[in-house]
Amino acid sequence: MKKNIAVITGGEASEVGISLKSAAVVCANLNPEKYNVYKVVIDSTEWWYTVGGERKTQIDKNDFSLTLDGTKIK
């Protein structure tokens, strides 16, 4: 069974660009046979699961989950 991994990136600091690039490298190098990788971008007000830079769904901060195709992922 693959483990779910959230890679957290973004933020409000001036280094946000470096954070996004670093997260992309981490995501690209995690073994997809072992892990389901979810890139989570934090901005000033929300947390988003993103794919290819596109916002897909907000993260539920109450339990750090997201819902994809009706399935809740923690």
PQR file of N, CA, C, O and H, with PARSE charges and radii, in Angstrom:
ATOM      1  N   MET A   1       0.844  -1.183   0.000 -0.4000 1.5000
ATOM      2  CA  MET A   1       0.000   0.000   0.000 -0.0000 2.0000
ATOM      3  C   MET A   1       0.886   1.242   0.000  0.5500 1.7000
ATOM      4  O   MET A   1       1.807   1.361   0.808 -0.5500 1.4000
ATOM      5  N   LYS A   2       0.596   2.167  -0.919 -0.4000 1.5000
ATOM      6  CA  LYS A   2       1.377   3.400  -1.016 -0.0000 2.0000
ATOM      7  C   LYS A   2       0.988   4.360   0.112  0.5500 1.7000
ATOM      8  O   LYS A   2      -0.170   4.426   0.525 -0.5500 1.4000
ATOM      9  H   LYS A   2      -0.152   2.071  -1.575  0.4000 1.0000
ATOM     10  N   LYS A   3       1.970   5.085   0.585 -0.4000 1.5000
ATOM     11  CA  LYS A   3       1.739   6.096   1.610 -0.0000 2.0000
ATOM     12  C   LYS A   3       1.436   7.430   0.947  0.5500 1.7000
ATOM     13  O   LYS A   3       1.951   7.728  -0.131 -0.5500 1.4000
ATOM     14  H   LYS A   3       2.910   5.031   0.249  0.4000 1.0000
ATOM     15  N   ASN A   4       0.606   8.222   1.588 -0.4000 1.5000
ATOM     16  CA  ASN A   4       0.311   9.575   1.130 -0.0000 2.0000
ATOM     17  C   ASN A   4       1.340  10.531   1.710  0.5500 1.7000
ATOM     18  O   ASN A   4       1.615  10.513   2.910 -0.5500 1.4000
ATOM     19  H   ASN A   4       0.188   7.980   2.464  0.4000 1.0000
ATOM     20  N   ILE A   5       1.905  11.364   0.847 -0.4000 1.5000
ATOM     21  CA  ILE A   5       2.894  12.359   1.256 -0.0000 2.0000
ATOM     22  C   ILE A   5       2.419  13.729   0.783  0.5500 1.7000
ATOM     23  O   ILE A   5       2.106  13.911  -0.394 -0.5500 1.4000
ATOM     24  H   ILE A   5       1.682  11.379  -0.127  0.4000 1.0000
ATOM     25  N   ALA A   6       2.366  14.686   1.697 -0.4000 1.5000
ATOM     26  CA  ALA A   6       2.061  16.070   1.332 -0.0000 2.0000
ATOM     27  C   ALA A   6       3.373  16.853   1.342  0.5500 1.7000
ATOM     28  O   ALA A   6       4.108  16.834   2.330 -0.5500 1.4000
ATOM     29  H   ALA A   6       2.620  14.539   2.653  0.4000 1.0000
ATOM     30  N   VAL A   7       3.655  17.529   0.256 -0.4000 1.5000
ATOM     31  CA  VAL A   7       4.825  18.396   0.170 -0.0000 2.0000
ATOM     32  C   VAL A   7       4.307  19.818   0.283  0.5500 1.7000
ATOM     33  O   VAL A   7       3.587  20.306  -0.588 -0.5500 1.4000
ATOM     34  H   VAL A   7       3.059  17.544  -0.546  0.4000 1.0000
ATOM     35  N   ILE A   8       4.683  20.471   1.366 -0.4000 1.5000
ATOM     36  CA  ILE A   8       4.183  21.814   1.667 -0.0000 2.0000
ATOM     37  C   ILE A   8       5.134  22.850   1.091  0.5500 1.7000
ATOM     38  O   ILE A   8       6.352  22.743   1.236 -0.5500 1.4000
ATOM     39  H   ILE A   8       5.267  20.075   2.074  0.4000 1.0000
ATOM     40  N   THR A   9       4.558  23.866   0.427 -0.4000 1.5000
ATOM     41  CA  THR A   9       5.373  24.899  -0.210 -0.0000 2.0000
ATOM     42  C   THR A   9       4.612  26.222  -0.209  0.5500 1.7000
ATOM     43  O   THR A   9       3.457  26.285   0.212 -0.5500 1.4000
ATOM     44  H   THR A   9       3.569  23.953   0.309  0.4000 1.0000
ATOM     45  N   GLY A  10       5.264  27.258  -0.677 -0.4000 1.5000
ATOM     46  CA  GLY A  10       4.608  28.561  -0.791 -0.0000 2.0000
ATOM     47  C   GLY A  10       4.951  29.459   0.371  0.5500 1.7000
ATOM     48  O   GLY A  10       6.087  29.491   0.844 -0.5500 1.4000
ATOM     49  H   GLY A  10       6.203  27.206  -1.019  0.4000 1.0000
ATOM     50  N   GLY A  11       3.952  30.186   0.820 -0.4000 1.5000
ATOM     51  CA  GLY A  11       4.142  31.120   1.922 -0.0000 2.0000
ATOM     52  C   GLY A  11       4.067  32.559   1.445  0.5500 1.7000
ATOM     53  O   GLY A  11       3.724  32.838   0.296 -0.5500 1.4000
ATOM     54  H   GLY A  11       3.030  30.160   0.436  0.4000 1.0000
ATOM     55  N   GLU A  12       4.392  33.451   2.344 -0.4000 1.5000
ATOM     56  CA  GLU A  12       4.307  34.878   2.047 -0.0000 2.0000
ATOM     57  C   GLU A  12       5.665  35.560   1.997  0.5500 1.7000
ATOM     58  O   GLU A  12       5.748  36.728   1.617 -0.5500 1.4000
ATOM     59  H   GLU A  12       4.671  33.224   3.277  0.4000 1.0000
ATOM     60  N   ALA A  13       6.711  34.875   2.365 -0.4000 1.5000
ATOM     61  CA  ALA A  13       8.042  35.477   2.420 -0.0000 2.0000
ATOM     62  C   ALA A  13       8.583  35.725   1.019  0.5500 1.7000
ATOM     63  O   ALA A  13       8.049  35.218   0.032 -0.5500 1.4000
ATOM     64  H   ALA A  13       6.644  33.926   2.674  0.4000 1.0000
ATOM     65  N   SER A  14       9.625  36.496   0.950 -0.4000 1.5000
ATOM     66  CA  SER A  14      10.223  36.825  -0.343 -0.0000 2.0000
ATOM     67  C   SER A  14      10.847  35.600  -1.014  0.5500 1.7000
ATOM     68  O   SER A  14      11.123  35.620  -2.213 -0.5500 1.4000
ATOM     69  H   SER A  14      10.058  36.908   1.751  0.4000 1.0000
ATOM     70  N   GLU A  15      11.066  34.541  -0.246 -0.4000 1.5000
ATOM     71  CA  GLU A  15      11.679  33.327  -0.781 -0.0000 2.0000
ATOM     72  C   GLU A  15      10.654  32.347  -1.347  0.5500 1.7000
ATOM     73  O   GLU A  15      10.985  31.180  -1.555 -0.5500 1.4000
ATOM     74  H   GLU A  15      10.841  34.525   0.729  0.4000 1.0000
ATOM     75  N   VAL A  16       9.417  32.786  -1.604 -0.4000 1.5000
ATOM     76  CA  VAL A  16       8.363  31.879  -2.069 -0.0000 2.0000
ATOM     77  C   VAL A  16       8.764  31.183  -3.367  0.5500 1.7000
ATOM     78  O   VAL A  16       8.445  30.008  -3.550 -0.5500 1.4000
ATOM     79  H   VAL A  16       9.148  33.734  -1.435  0.4000 1.0000
ATOM     80  N   GLY A  17       9.438  31.860  -4.250 -0.4000 1.5000
ATOM     81  CA  GLY A  17       9.864  31.263  -5.512 -0.0000 2.0000
ATOM     82  C   GLY A  17      10.806  30.093  -5.299  0.5500 1.7000
ATOM     83  O   GLY A  17      10.698  29.071  -5.977 -0.5500 1.4000
ATOM     84  H   GLY A  17       9.696  32.814  -4.101  0.4000 1.0000
ATOM     85  N   ILE A  18      11.724  30.238  -4.367 -0.4000 1.5000
ATOM     86  CA  ILE A  18      12.660  29.161  -4.046 -0.0000 2.0000
ATOM     87  C   ILE A  18      11.905  27.995  -3.416  0.5500 1.7000
ATOM     88  O   ILE A  18      12.200  26.836  -3.707 -0.5500 1.4000
ATOM     89  H   ILE A  18      11.812  31.068  -3.816  0.4000 1.0000
ATOM     90  N   SER A  19      10.942  28.293  -2.563 -0.4000 1.5000
ATOM     91  CA  SER A  19      10.128  27.250  -1.938 -0.0000 2.0000
ATOM     92  C   SER A  19       9.387  26.429  -2.994  0.5500 1.7000
ATOM     93  O   SER A  19       9.352  25.201  -2.914 -0.5500 1.4000
ATOM     94  H   SER A  19      10.702  29.235  -2.327  0.4000 1.0000
ATOM     95  N   LEU A  20       8.801  27.101  -3.975 -0.4000 1.5000
ATOM     96  CA  LEU A  20       8.066  26.407  -5.029 -0.0000 2.0000
ATOM     97  C   LEU A  20       8.997  25.535  -5.874  0.5500 1.7000
ATOM     98  O   LEU A  20       8.642  24.412  -6.231 -0.5500 1.4000
ATOM     99  H   LEU A  20       8.830  28.098  -4.040  0.4000 1.0000
ATOM    100  N   LYS A  21      10.176  26.045  -6.192 -0.4000 1.5000
ATOM    101  CA  LYS A  21      11.144  25.268  -6.977 -0.0000 2.0000
ATOM    102  C   LYS A  21      11.651  24.060  -6.190  0.5500 1.7000
ATOM    103  O   LYS A  21      11.795  22.969  -6.741 -0.5500 1.4000
ATOM    104  H   LYS A  21      10.465  26.957  -5.902  0.4000 1.0000
ATOM    105  N   SER A  22      11.917  24.258  -4.909 -0.4000 1.5000
ATOM    106  CA  SER A  22      12.387  23.152  -4.070 -0.0000 2.0000
ATOM    107  C   SER A  22      11.330  22.054  -3.969  0.5500 1.7000
ATOM    108  O   SER A  22      11.651  20.868  -4.046 -0.5500 1.4000
ATOM    109  H   SER A  22      11.800  25.144  -4.461  0.4000 1.0000
ATOM    110  N   ALA A  23      10.080  22.449  -3.799 -0.4000 1.5000
ATOM    111  CA  ALA A  23       8.995  21.473  -3.711 -0.0000 2.0000
ATOM    112  C   ALA A  23       8.854  20.688  -5.005  0.5500 1.7000
ATOM    113  O   ALA A  23       8.584  19.488  -4.977 -0.5500 1.4000
ATOM    114  H   ALA A  23       9.819  23.413  -3.737  0.4000 1.0000
ATOM    115  N   ALA A  24       9.035  21.353  -6.135 -0.4000 1.5000
ATOM    116  CA  ALA A  24       8.951  20.669  -7.424 -0.0000 2.0000
ATOM    117  C   ALA A  24      10.025  19.588  -7.532  0.5500 1.7000
ATOM    118  O   ALA A  24       9.762  18.504  -8.051 -0.5500 1.4000
ATOM    119  H   ALA A  24       9.254  22.328  -6.158  0.4000 1.0000
ATOM    120  N   VAL A  25      11.227  19.875  -7.047 -0.4000 1.5000
ATOM    121  CA  VAL A  25      12.316  18.895  -7.076 -0.0000 2.0000
ATOM    122  C   VAL A  25      11.982  17.712  -6.164  0.5500 1.7000
ATOM    123  O   VAL A  25      12.172  16.557  -6.545 -0.5500 1.4000
ATOM    124  H   VAL A  25      11.441  20.756  -6.625  0.4000 1.0000
ATOM    125  N   VAL A  26      11.491  18.001  -4.974 -0.4000 1.5000
ATOM    126  CA  VAL A  26      11.125  16.929  -4.034 -0.0000 2.0000
ATOM    127  C   VAL A  26      10.038  16.050  -4.648  0.5500 1.7000
ATOM    128  O   VAL A  26      10.153  14.824  -4.637 -0.5500 1.4000
ATOM    129  H   VAL A  26      11.336  18.939  -4.665  0.4000 1.0000
ATOM    130  N   CYS A  27       8.989  16.665  -5.178 -0.4000 1.5000
ATOM    131  CA  CYS A  27       7.884  15.898  -5.784 -0.0000 2.0000
ATOM    132  C   CYS A  27       8.377  15.024  -6.930  0.5500 1.7000
ATOM    133  O   CYS A  27       7.949  13.878  -7.072 -0.5500 1.4000
ATOM    134  H   CYS A  27       8.896  17.660  -5.187  0.4000 1.0000
ATOM    135  N   ALA A  28       9.266  15.559  -7.738 -0.4000 1.5000
ATOM    136  CA  ALA A  28       9.765  14.823  -8.898 -0.0000 2.0000
ATOM    137  C   ALA A  28      10.645  13.647  -8.500  0.5500 1.7000
ATOM    138  O   ALA A  28      10.810  12.707  -9.277 -0.5500 1.4000
ATOM    139  H   ALA A  28       9.613  16.490  -7.624  0.4000 1.0000
ATOM    140  N   ASN A  29      11.210  13.691  -7.298 -0.4000 1.5000
ATOM    141  CA  ASN A  29      12.154  12.649  -6.897 -0.0000 2.0000
ATOM    142  C   ASN A  29      11.607  11.647  -5.888  0.5500 1.7000
ATOM    143  O   ASN A  29      12.328  10.734  -5.487 -0.5500 1.4000
ATOM    144  H   ASN A  29      11.076  14.456  -6.667  0.4000 1.0000
ATOM    145  N   LEU A  30      10.360  11.793  -5.470 -0.4000 1.5000
ATOM    146  CA  LEU A  30       9.749  10.780  -4.611 -0.0000 2.0000
ATOM    147  C   LEU A  30       9.267   9.631  -5.490  0.5500 1.7000
ATOM    148  O   LEU A  30       8.666   9.857  -6.540 -0.5500 1.4000
ATOM    149  H   LEU A  30       9.775  12.535  -5.795  0.4000 1.0000
ATOM    150  N   ASN A  31       9.524   8.430  -5.071 -0.4000 1.5000
ATOM    151  CA  ASN A  31       9.197   7.236  -5.847 -0.0000 2.0000
ATOM    152  C   ASN A  31       7.677   7.055  -5.962  0.5500 1.7000
ATOM    153  O   ASN A  31       7.015   6.795  -4.957 -0.5500 1.4000
ATOM    154  H   ASN A  31      10.013   8.246  -4.218  0.4000 1.0000
ATOM    155  N   PRO A  32       7.113   7.190  -7.175 -0.5600 1.5000
ATOM    156  CA  PRO A  32       5.664   7.071  -7.342  0.2800 2.0000
ATOM    157  C   PRO A  32       5.129   5.655  -7.110  0.5500 1.7000
ATOM    158  O   PRO A  32       3.921   5.456  -6.985 -0.5500 1.4000
ATOM    159  N   GLU A  33       6.033   4.677  -7.055 -0.4000 1.5000
ATOM    160  CA  GLU A  33       5.595   3.316  -6.736 -0.0000 2.0000
ATOM    161  C   GLU A  33       5.388   3.138  -5.238  0.5500 1.7000
ATOM    162  O   GLU A  33       4.692   2.217  -4.810 -0.5500 1.4000
ATOM    163  H   GLU A  33       7.015   4.839  -7.157  0.4000 1.0000
ATOM    164  N   LYS A  34       5.991   4.019  -4.439 -0.4000 1.5000
ATOM    165  CA  LYS A  34       5.873   3.940  -2.981 -0.0000 2.0000
ATOM    166  C   LYS A  34       4.955   5.007  -2.390  0.5500 1.7000
ATOM    167  O   LYS A  34       4.379   4.807  -1.321 -0.5500 1.4000
ATOM    168  H   LYS A  34       6.556   4.767  -4.787  0.4000 1.0000
ATOM    169  N   TYR A  35       4.813   6.153  -3.091 -0.4000 1.5000
ATOM    170  CA  TYR A  35       4.119   7.292  -2.499 -0.0000 2.0000
ATOM    171  C   TYR A  35       3.099   7.921  -3.441  0.5500 1.7000
ATOM    172  O   TYR A  35       3.326   8.021  -4.647 -0.5500 1.4000
ATOM    173  H   TYR A  35       5.281   6.316  -3.959  0.4000 1.0000
ATOM    174  N   ASN A  36       1.985   8.338  -2.878 -0.4000 1.5000
ATOM    175  CA  ASN A  36       1.050   9.243  -3.535 -0.0000 2.0000
ATOM    176  C   ASN A  36       1.468  10.634  -3.068  0.5500 1.7000
ATOM    177  O   ASN A  36       1.354  10.949  -1.884 -0.5500 1.4000
ATOM    178  H   ASN A  36       1.801   8.257  -1.899  0.4000 1.0000
ATOM    179  N   VAL A  37       1.944  11.453  -3.974 -0.4000 1.5000
ATOM    180  CA  VAL A  37       2.490  12.760  -3.604 -0.0000 2.0000
ATOM    181  C   VAL A  37       1.462  13.848  -3.898  0.5500 1.7000
ATOM    182  O   VAL A  37       0.905  13.916  -4.994 -0.5500 1.4000
ATOM    183  H   VAL A  37       2.037  11.197  -4.936  0.4000 1.0000
ATOM    184  N   TYR A  38       1.222  14.693  -2.904 -0.4000 1.5000
ATOM    185  CA  TYR A  38       0.273  15.795  -3.019 -0.0000 2.0000
ATOM    186  C   TYR A  38       1.002  17.089  -2.697  0.5500 1.7000
ATOM    187  O   TYR A  38       1.445  17.298  -1.567 -0.5500 1.4000
ATOM    188  H   TYR A  38       1.675  14.638  -2.014  0.4000 1.0000
ATOM    189  N   LYS A  39       1.122  17.954  -3.692 -0.4000 1.5000
ATOM    190  CA  LYS A  39       1.786  19.252  -3.489 -0.0000 2.0000
ATOM    191  C   LYS A  39       0.760  20.232  -2.949  0.5500 1.7000
ATOM    192  O   LYS A  39      -0.272  20.473  -3.575 -0.5500 1.4000
ATOM    193  H   LYS A  39       0.762  17.785  -4.609  0.4000 1.0000
ATOM    194  N   VAL A  40       1.050  20.793  -1.788 -0.4000 1.5000
ATOM    195  CA  VAL A  40       0.149  21.732  -1.119 -0.0000 2.0000
ATOM    196  C   VAL A  40       0.812  23.100  -1.085  0.5500 1.7000
ATOM    197  O   VAL A  40       1.888  23.271  -0.513 -0.5500 1.4000
ATOM    198  H   VAL A  40       1.888  20.597  -1.280  0.4000 1.0000
ATOM    199  N   VAL A  41       0.154  24.068  -1.705 -0.4000 1.5000
ATOM    200  CA  VAL A  41       0.666  25.436  -1.743 -0.0000 2.0000
ATOM    201  C   VAL A  41      -0.103  26.277  -0.731  0.5500 1.7000
ATOM    202  O   VAL A  41      -1.334  26.316  -0.729 -0.5500 1.4000
ATOM    203  H   VAL A  41      -0.721  23.928  -2.170  0.4000 1.0000
ATOM    204  N   ILE A  42       0.643  26.934   0.111 -0.4000 1.5000
ATOM    205  CA  ILE A  42       0.067  27.821   1.114 -0.0000 2.0000
ATOM    206  C   ILE A  42       0.242  29.249   0.630  0.5500 1.7000
ATOM    207  O   ILE A  42       1.346  29.676   0.294 -0.5500 1.4000
ATOM    208  H   ILE A  42       1.642  26.902   0.110  0.4000 1.0000
ATOM    209  N   ASP A  43      -0.884  29.993   0.598 -0.4000 1.5000
ATOM    210  CA  ASP A  43      -0.780  31.418   0.293 -0.0000 2.0000
ATOM    211  C   ASP A  43      -1.247  32.193   1.519  0.5500 1.7000
ATOM    212  O   ASP A  43      -1.355  31.617   2.602 -0.5500 1.4000
ATOM    213  H   ASP A  43      -1.781  29.646   0.871  0.4000 1.0000
ATOM    214  N   SER A  44      -1.517  33.451   1.378 -0.4000 1.5000
ATOM    215  CA  SER A  44      -1.819  34.285   2.540 -0.0000 2.0000
ATOM    216  C   SER A  44      -3.105  33.894   3.265  0.5500 1.7000
ATOM    217  O   SER A  44      -3.259  34.205   4.446 -0.5500 1.4000
ATOM    218  H   SER A  44      -1.429  33.919   0.499  0.4000 1.0000
ATOM    219  N   THR A  45      -4.026  33.223   2.586 -0.4000 1.5000
ATOM    220  CA  THR A  45      -5.299  32.907   3.232 -0.0000 2.0000
ATOM    221  C   THR A  45      -5.705  31.439   3.165  0.5500 1.7000
ATOM    222  O   THR A  45      -6.479  30.984   4.007 -0.5500 1.4000
ATOM    223  H   THR A  45      -3.901  32.971   1.626  0.4000 1.0000
ATOM    224  N   GLU A  46      -5.211  30.697   2.202 -0.4000 1.5000
ATOM    225  CA  GLU A  46      -5.697  29.329   1.988 -0.0000 2.0000
ATOM    226  C   GLU A  46      -4.561  28.350   1.745  0.5500 1.7000
ATOM    227  O   GLU A  46      -3.424  28.734   1.470 -0.5500 1.4000
ATOM    228  H   GLU A  46      -4.582  31.067   1.518  0.4000 1.0000
ATOM    229  N   TRP A  47      -4.905  27.068   1.854 -0.4000 1.5000
ATOM    230  CA  TRP A  47      -3.998  25.980   1.492 -0.0000 2.0000
ATOM    231  C   TRP A  47      -4.654  25.245   0.341  0.5500 1.7000
ATOM    232  O   TRP A  47      -5.838  24.917   0.412 -0.5500 1.4000
ATOM    233  H   TRP A  47      -5.829  26.756   2.078  0.4000 1.0000
ATOM    234  N   TRP A  48      -3.892  24.977  -0.734 -0.4000 1.5000
ATOM    235  CA  TRP A  48      -4.432  24.361  -1.939 -0.0000 2.0000
ATOM    236  C   TRP A  48      -3.628  23.140  -2.353  0.5500 1.7000
ATOM    237  O   TRP A  48      -2.399  23.148  -2.289 -0.5500 1.4000
ATOM    238  H   TRP A  48      -2.930  25.244  -0.791  0.4000 1.0000
ATOM    239  N   TYR A  49      -4.325  22.088  -2.779 -0.4000 1.5000
ATOM    240  CA  TYR A  49      -3.687  20.985  -3.486 -0.0000 2.0000
ATOM    241  C   TYR A  49      -3.581  21.440  -4.925  0.5500 1.7000
ATOM    242  O   TYR A  49      -4.568  21.879  -5.515 -0.5500 1.4000
ATOM    243  H   TYR A  49      -5.323  22.082  -2.832  0.4000 1.0000
ATOM    244  N   THR A  50      -2.383  21.339  -5.501 -0.4000 1.5000
ATOM    245  CA  THR A  50      -2.165  21.820  -6.860 -0.0000 2.0000
ATOM    246  C   THR A  50      -1.562  20.732  -7.738  0.5500 1.7000
ATOM    247  O   THR A  50      -0.853  19.846  -7.261 -0.5500 1.4000
ATOM    248  H   THR A  50      -1.581  20.983  -5.022  0.4000 1.0000
ATOM    249  N   VAL A  51      -1.858  20.819  -9.021 -0.4000 1.5000
ATOM    250  CA  VAL A  51      -1.263  19.936 -10.030 -0.0000 2.0000
ATOM    251  C   VAL A  51      -0.813  20.828 -11.175  0.5500 1.7000
ATOM    252  O   VAL A  51      -1.617  21.540 -11.777 -0.5500 1.4000
ATOM    253  H   VAL A  51      -2.435  21.539  -9.408  0.4000 1.0000
ATOM    254  N   GLY A  52       0.468  20.782 -11.466 -0.4000 1.5000
ATOM    255  CA  GLY A  52       1.004  21.604 -12.554 -0.0000 2.0000
ATOM    256  C   GLY A  52       0.762  23.085 -12.351  0.5500 1.7000
ATOM    257  O   GLY A  52       0.576  23.822 -13.319 -0.5500 1.4000
ATOM    258  H   GLY A  52       1.121  20.203 -10.978  0.4000 1.0000
ATOM    259  N   GLY A  53       0.763  23.530 -11.102 -0.4000 1.5000
ATOM    260  CA  GLY A  53       0.547  24.931 -10.796 -0.0000 2.0000
ATOM    261  C   GLY A  53      -0.912  25.349 -10.759  0.5500 1.7000
ATOM    262  O   GLY A  53      -1.224  26.490 -10.418 -0.5500 1.4000
ATOM    263  H   GLY A  53       0.914  22.931 -10.315  0.4000 1.0000
ATOM    264  N   GLU A  54      -1.811  24.434 -11.109 -0.4000 1.5000
ATOM    265  CA  GLU A  54      -3.245  24.743 -11.108 -0.0000 2.0000
ATOM    266  C   GLU A  54      -3.879  24.302  -9.790  0.5500 1.7000
ATOM    267  O   GLU A  54      -3.685  23.169  -9.350 -0.5500 1.4000
ATOM    268  H   GLU A  54      -1.558  23.507 -11.386  0.4000 1.0000
ATOM    269  N   ARG A  55      -4.630  25.197  -9.169 -0.4000 1.5000
ATOM    270  CA  ARG A  55      -5.333  24.871  -7.933 -0.0000 2.0000
ATOM    271  C   ARG A  55      -6.442  23.874  -8.219  0.5500 1.7000
ATOM    272  O   ARG A  55      -7.279  24.099  -9.094 -0.5500 1.4000
ATOM    273  H   ARG A  55      -4.787  26.117  -9.527  0.4000 1.0000
ATOM    274  N   LYS A  56      -6.448  22.773  -7.480 -0.4000 1.5000
ATOM    275  CA  LYS A  56      -7.455  21.736  -7.680 -0.0000 2.0000
ATOM    276  C   LYS A  56      -8.514  21.751  -6.585  0.5500 1.7000
ATOM    277  O   LYS A  56      -9.710  21.743  -6.876 -0.5500 1.4000
ATOM    278  H   LYS A  56      -5.768  22.590  -6.770  0.4000 1.0000
ATOM    279  N   THR A  57      -8.083  21.773  -5.336 -0.4000 1.5000
ATOM    280  CA  THR A  57      -9.029  21.772  -4.224 -0.0000 2.0000
ATOM    281  C   THR A  57      -8.357  22.330  -2.982  0.5500 1.7000
ATOM    282  O   THR A  57      -7.142  22.229  -2.815 -0.5500 1.4000
ATOM    283  H   THR A  57      -7.112  21.779  -5.099  0.4000 1.0000
ATOM    284  N   GLN A  58      -9.165  22.918  -2.118 -0.4000 1.5000
ATOM    285  CA  GLN A  58      -8.634  23.459  -0.882 -0.0000 2.0000
ATOM    286  C   GLN A  58      -8.376  22.340   0.117  0.5500 1.7000
ATOM    287  O   GLN A  58      -9.032  21.298   0.089 -0.5500 1.4000
ATOM    288  H   GLN A  58     -10.153  22.999  -2.254  0.4000 1.0000
ATOM    289  N   ILE A  59      -7.422  22.570   0.986 -0.4000 1.5000
ATOM    290  CA  ILE A  59      -7.121  21.644   2.067 -0.0000 2.0000
ATOM    291  C   ILE A  59      -8.023  21.986   3.251  0.5500 1.7000
ATOM    292  O   ILE A  59      -8.181  23.156   3.601 -0.5500 1.4000
ATOM    293  H   ILE A  59      -6.890  23.416   1.008  0.4000 1.0000
ATOM    294  N   ASP A  60      -8.610  20.964   3.863 -0.4000 1.5000
ATOM    295  CA  ASP A  60      -9.396  21.152   5.075 -0.0000 2.0000
ATOM    296  C   ASP A  60      -8.404  21.233   6.233  0.5500 1.7000
ATOM    297  O   ASP A  60      -7.794  20.230   6.604 -0.5500 1.4000
ATOM    298  H   ASP A  60      -8.482  20.014   3.579  0.4000 1.0000
ATOM    299  N   LYS A  61      -8.245  22.427   6.802 -0.4000 1.5000
ATOM    300  CA  LYS A  61      -7.260  22.641   7.864 -0.0000 2.0000
ATOM    301  C   LYS A  61      -7.651  21.964   9.171  0.5500 1.7000
ATOM    302  O   LYS A  61      -6.810  21.812  10.057 -0.5500 1.4000
ATOM    303  H   LYS A  61      -8.740  23.242   6.501  0.4000 1.0000
ATOM    304  N   ASN A  62      -8.905  21.557   9.310 -0.4000 1.5000
ATOM    305  CA  ASN A  62      -9.335  20.887  10.542 -0.0000 2.0000
ATOM    306  C   ASN A  62      -8.673  19.525  10.717  0.5500 1.7000
ATOM    307  O   ASN A  62      -8.351  19.127  11.837 -0.5500 1.4000
ATOM    308  H   ASN A  62      -9.589  21.680   8.591  0.4000 1.0000
ATOM    309  N   ASP A  63      -8.468  18.809   9.610 -0.4000 1.5000
ATOM    310  CA  ASP A  63      -7.846  17.484   9.708 -0.0000 2.0000
ATOM    311  C   ASP A  63      -6.779  17.267   8.636  0.5500 1.7000
ATOM    312  O   ASP A  63      -6.359  16.134   8.402 -0.5500 1.4000
ATOM    313  H   ASP A  63      -8.730  19.132   8.700  0.4000 1.0000
ATOM    314  N   PHE A  64      -6.338  18.348   7.981 -0.4000 1.5000
ATOM    315  CA  PHE A  64      -5.324  18.320   6.935 -0.0000 2.0000
ATOM    316  C   PHE A  64      -5.664  17.281   5.879  0.5500 1.7000
ATOM    317  O   PHE A  64      -4.861  16.401   5.569 -0.5500 1.4000
ATOM    318  H   PHE A  64      -6.680  19.268   8.171  0.4000 1.0000
ATOM    319  N   SER A  65      -6.868  17.398   5.335 -0.4000 1.5000
ATOM    320  CA  SER A  65      -7.300  16.464   4.295 -0.0000 2.0000
ATOM    321  C   SER A  65      -7.709  17.235   3.043  0.5500 1.7000
ATOM    322  O   SER A  65      -7.886  18.453   3.061 -0.5500 1.4000
ATOM    323  H   SER A  65      -7.520  18.112   5.587  0.4000 1.0000
ATOM    324  N   LEU A  66      -7.854  16.480   1.957 -0.4000 1.5000
ATOM    325  CA  LEU A  66      -8.401  17.038   0.735 -0.0000 2.0000
ATOM    326  C   LEU A  66      -9.356  16.007   0.153  0.5500 1.7000
ATOM    327  O   LEU A  66      -9.260  14.818   0.455 -0.5500 1.4000
ATOM    328  H   LEU A  66      -7.711  15.490   1.942  0.4000 1.0000
ATOM    329  N   THR A  67     -10.268  16.465  -0.672 -0.4000 1.5000
ATOM    330  CA  THR A  67     -11.225  15.566  -1.286 -0.0000 2.0000
ATOM    331  C   THR A  67     -11.050  15.598  -2.794  0.5500 1.7000
ATOM    332  O   THR A  67     -11.143  16.653  -3.420 -0.5500 1.4000
ATOM    333  H   THR A  67     -10.347  17.431  -0.918  0.4000 1.0000
ATOM    334  N   LEU A  68     -10.794  14.418  -3.374 -0.4000 1.5000
ATOM    335  CA  LEU A  68     -10.632  14.259  -4.819 -0.0000 2.0000
ATOM    336  C   LEU A  68     -11.617  13.212  -5.310  0.5500 1.7000
ATOM    337  O   LEU A  68     -11.644  12.092  -4.800 -0.5500 1.4000
ATOM    338  H   LEU A  68     -10.719  13.560  -2.865  0.4000 1.0000
ATOM    339  N   ASP A  69     -12.414  13.568  -6.283 -0.4000 1.5000
ATOM    340  CA  ASP A  69     -13.386  12.641  -6.866 -0.0000 2.0000
ATOM    341  C   ASP A  69     -14.236  11.959  -5.787  0.5500 1.7000
ATOM    342  O   ASP A  69     -14.528  10.766  -5.875 -0.5500 1.4000
ATOM    343  H   ASP A  69     -12.392  14.478  -6.697  0.4000 1.0000
ATOM    344  N   GLY A  70     -14.624  12.728  -4.778 -0.4000 1.5000
ATOM    345  CA  GLY A  70     -15.482  12.212  -3.716 -0.0000 2.0000
ATOM    346  C   GLY A  70     -14.766  11.401  -2.654  0.5500 1.7000
ATOM    347  O   GLY A  70     -15.405  10.893  -1.732 -0.5500 1.4000
ATOM    348  H   GLY A  70     -14.387  13.697  -4.707  0.4000 1.0000
ATOM    349  N   THR A  71     -13.449  11.268  -2.763 -0.4000 1.5000
ATOM    350  CA  THR A  71     -12.679  10.506  -1.792 -0.0000 2.0000
ATOM    351  C   THR A  71     -11.868  11.450  -0.920  0.5500 1.7000
ATOM    352  O   THR A  71     -11.130  12.296  -1.424 -0.5500 1.4000
ATOM    353  H   THR A  71     -12.929  11.681  -3.511  0.4000 1.0000
ATOM    354  N   LYS A  72     -12.013  11.297   0.402 -0.4000 1.5000
ATOM    355  CA  LYS A  72     -11.267  12.123   1.347 -0.0000 2.0000
ATOM    356  C   LYS A  72      -9.887  11.498   1.569  0.5500 1.7000
ATOM    357  O   LYS A  72      -9.772  10.312   1.881 -0.5500 1.4000
ATOM    358  H   LYS A  72     -12.614  10.610   0.811  0.4000 1.0000
ATOM    359  N   ILE A  73      -8.849  12.311   1.403 -0.4000 1.5000
ATOM    360  CA  ILE A  73      -7.470  11.848   1.531 -0.0000 2.0000
ATOM    361  C   ILE A  73      -6.830  12.594   2.686  0.5500 1.7000
ATOM    362  O   ILE A  73      -6.890  13.821   2.766 -0.5500 1.4000
ATOM    363  H   ILE A  73      -8.942  13.274   1.150  0.4000 1.0000
ATOM    364  N   LYS A  74      -6.212  11.824   3.586 -0.4000 1.5000
ATOM    365  CA  LYS A  74      -5.508  12.424   4.730 -0.0000 2.0000
ATOM    366  C   LYS A  74      -4.030  12.158   4.605  0.5500 1.7000
ATOM    367  O   LYS A  74      -3.254  12.576   5.464 -0.5500 1.4000
ATOM    368  H   LYS A  74      -6.164  10.827   3.520  0.4000 1.0000
TER
END
